[in-house]
């Protein structure tokens, strides 16, 4: 079978929305990749600028209709926030697998981790590999908010302790937590497909026995979804307005008294409104990380006067 490659470059905050649209027409999944890497003297580099979202659609008798539906769906998405027109490129079966693989390169994160597509081996023995199925769009390691969360995770993972991963997506944070020394991770997401993808990735990485992935969110954990209701580390890599909603629903109740909460997915321009809300929940900022316009915060409960 031949394929039609559909791709467009978008700002990072739009990548997952575009991937969701393209994913309706691409049963083999969607690729999100960086278009540029910034290097400096202190790291191996990190993605900057727009992200490229690519999907491969079967080139069959319905291709003209499918292309029209893709253009229409993207047009509606563009009414919310402008996006560029997609590029369409026919591709023969013989070249499809290689075209798919060429998009994926190892992504070093922080000082210890390296993100790989599931089919790739690493020659960097100094880093811990995290293999993620590139056939899914959520949490593949290319987005700055995920990278920030992974960087913070390296520093704050509780050795031999438990981790809650709220909005787990592909499971990348839970998997990384286990590989960095956590005893057990508990991931929840309101999207069933994300749970299935997370289980697949954790199975590939042989850490599934140390992770529970379940449909749900903060309320379900507080109601006894798992065998624990508090953990020394809680992660939430979503979007700012959803993070506030989670705080309103009792996110801080999941943190052990001296535990750590890592929030990522916040745009820098949102901080002036976001930080005062954090203080309402008696949280203090221990550390702040930034890549491009994205920010992650490491938080801990304030010690209140008796």
Helices and strands as residue ranges (DSSP letters): E 3-10, G 12-14, H 15-23, E 30-40, E 43-58, H 63-80, E 87-91, H 93-102, E 107-109, E 113-117, E 128-132, H 144-156, E 162-166, H 172-179, E 184-189, H 192-204, G 208-210, E 211-215, H 218-222, E 231-237, H 240-248, G 251-254, E 255-267, G 268-270, H 271-280, E 283-291, E 294-301
